[in-house]
Amino acid sequence: MLKIEDCFLAGTFTKTHGVKGELVVKKNSDLLEKNKLESVLVDIDGGLVPFFIPKKGITLRNHSSVRIVIEDMNTEAKAQRFIGCDIYIPMKDVPDFVEEADDLDPNLLIGFLYIDKEKGELGKIDDIQDYSGNVVLVITVNDQEVLIPFAEDNFIEIDEENKTISMETPDGLIDMYLEE
């Protein structure tokens, strides 16, 4: 049985669409619409449950969401129960990382441990935010949200196996967030 740690968080069901059981997903990356997925894993009460997707069952809605049809879910009432549930894809179905930061989907780094060259381990990457093309990694350090630019010049190493990323954070950036 797959564990959440062995999967990539692809998105979250946010609402239903129409009356035929379609769901809208706020996506964390473009994996849902780019890969021809036959199934997804849905986190229901802490357990991953597989659900099958018919051909052409995933439709891009806008830059941040997709519409998904799940087999045998044909009413709005059935779909309503899934709102708020996270969707996962097994890591074996996630494309391999690439060496160039320009080609790397930063959303694949969610859950990775962030290691700063100077300060060491800071915490796990909670989220990725895109501010008009300026992508930042969101990390919580000492209960304070820290935004770190996702820039190729700052990369030192990405270790997929150990789920860590080592970077050289711009001077003073972390201290600026943690000052009282």
C-alpha positions in Angstrom: 0.0 0.0 0.0 1.3 3.4 -1.0 2.1 6.0 1.7 1.6 9.7 1.3 5.4 10.1 1.7 5.8 8.1 -1.5 3.5 10.3 -3.5 3.4 13.8 -5.0 0.6 16.2 -3.9 -1.0 17.2 -7.2 -3.9 19.3 -5.9 -7.0 19.6 -3.8 -10.7 19.2 -4.7 -12.2 22.7 -4.2 -15.8 22.4 -5.5 -18.1 20.5 -7.8 -18.8 21.5 -11.4 -22.2 21.0 -12.8 -24.6 18.2 -11.7 -22.9 15.1 -13.3 -20.2 14.6 -10.6 -17.4 16.6 -12.0 -14.9 18.2 -9.6 -12.7 21.2 -9.7 -9.1 20.8 -8.5 -6.8 23.6 -7.4 -3.6 22.2 -8.8 0.0 22.3 -7.4 1.6 21.8 -10.8 0.8 21.0 -14.4 1.2 17.2 -13.9 -2.6 16.6 -13.9 -3.2 18.0 -17.3 0.1 17.1 -19.0 0.3 13.4 -18.0 -2.3 11.0 -19.3 -3.3 9.7 -15.9 -5.5 6.7 -15.7 -6.0 7.2 -11.9 -5.3 9.4 -9.0 -5.0 8.7 -5.3 -7.4 10.6 -3.0 -6.6 11.2 0.7 -9.8 10.1 2.5 -9.4 10.3 6.3 -5.6 9.7 6.1 -5.8 6.8 3.6 -5.0 6.9 -0.1 -7.9 5.6 -2.2 -7.4 5.1 -6.0 -10.0 6.5 -8.3 -10.0 6.0 -12.1 -10.2 8.7 -14.6 -11.7 8.1 -18.1 -9.9 9.2 -21.2 -10.1 12.9 -21.6 -11.3 13.1 -18.0 -9.0 16.0 -17.1 -9.7 19.4 -18.6 -7.7 22.5 -18.0 -10.0 25.2 -16.5 -7.5 28.1 -16.0 -3.8 28.5 -15.0 -4.5 27.2 -11.4 -7.3 24.6 -11.7 -8.5 21.7 -13.7 -11.8 19.8 -14.0 -11.8 16.1 -13.3 -14.3 13.4 -14.1 -14.0 10.3 -11.9 -15.4 7.0 -13.2 -18.7 6.0 -11.6 -19.2 9.4 -10.0 -22.2 10.7 -11.8 -24.0 12.9 -9.3 -23.2 16.2 -7.6 -24.1 14.7 -4.2 -21.4 12.0 -4.6 -18.8 14.6 -5.8 -19.7 16.9 -2.9 -18.1 14.5 -0.4 -14.7 14.9 -2.0 -14.4 18.7 -1.5 -11.3 19.4 0.6 -9.7 16.1 -0.2 -6.1 16.1 -1.5 -5.1 14.3 -4.7 -1.8 12.5 -5.0 0.2 10.8 -7.8 2.6 8.0 -7.0 6.2 9.3 -7.4 6.8 6.6 -10.0 4.3 8.4 -12.3 5.9 11.8 -11.7 8.5 12.8 -14.3 12.1 12.7 -13.2 13.6 16.0 -12.0 15.9 17.7 -14.5 19.2 19.3 -13.7 18.4 22.8 -15.0 16.4 25.0 -12.6 14.8 26.6 -15.7 13.2 23.3 -16.7 12.3 22.2 -13.1 8.7 22.5 -12.0 9.2 24.1 -8.6 5.9 22.5 -7.3 7.8 19.2 -7.3 9.8 20.6 -4.4 6.9 20.9 -2.0 7.7 18.7 1.0 11.5 18.8 0.4 13.7 19.9 3.3 15.3 23.3 2.6 19.0 23.5 3.5 20.7 26.9 3.5 24.5 27.0 2.8 25.1 29.1 5.9 22.3 28.3 8.4 21.8 24.6 7.6 18.4 22.9 7.7 15.6 25.5 7.9 12.4 23.4 7.3 10.3 21.8 4.7 9.0 23.7 1.7 5.3 24.2 2.5 4.2 25.9 -0.8 5.3 27.6 -4.0 3.9 31.0 -4.8 4.1 32.8 -8.1 4.0 36.6 -7.9 3.8 37.8 -11.5 6.5 35.4 -12.7 8.6 35.7 -9.5 8.5 32.2 -8.1 9.2 31.9 -4.4 9.6 28.9 -2.0 7.5 29.2 1.1 9.1 27.8 4.3 8.0 28.1 8.0 11.0 28.9 10.2 10.3 29.4 14.0 6.6 29.9 13.3 7.4 32.6 10.8 6.6 32.3 7.0 9.8 32.9 5.0 9.7 33.5 1.2 12.9 32.5 -0.7 13.4 33.3 -4.4 13.4 30.3 -6.7 16.5 31.3 -8.7 18.9 29.1 -10.6 21.9 31.1 -9.3 21.1 30.1 -5.8 20.9 26.3 -6.4 23.6 24.1 -4.9 22.0 20.6 -5.0 18.7 18.8 -5.3 18.7 15.4 -3.7 15.5 13.5 -4.9 16.2 10.4 -2.9 16.5 12.2 0.5 14.0 14.9 -0.6 16.3 17.8 0.2 17.3 21.0 -1.6 20.5 22.9 -0.8 20.6 26.6 -1.8 22.6 29.7 -1.1 20.0 32.1 0.3 20.5 35.8 -0.5 22.5 37.5 2.3 20.3 38.8 5.1 17.0 37.5 3.7 16.3 34.9 6.4 17.5 37.2 9.2 15.1 39.9 7.9 12.1 37.6 8.4 13.2 36.4 11.9 14.1 39.8 13.4 11.6 40.9 16.0 
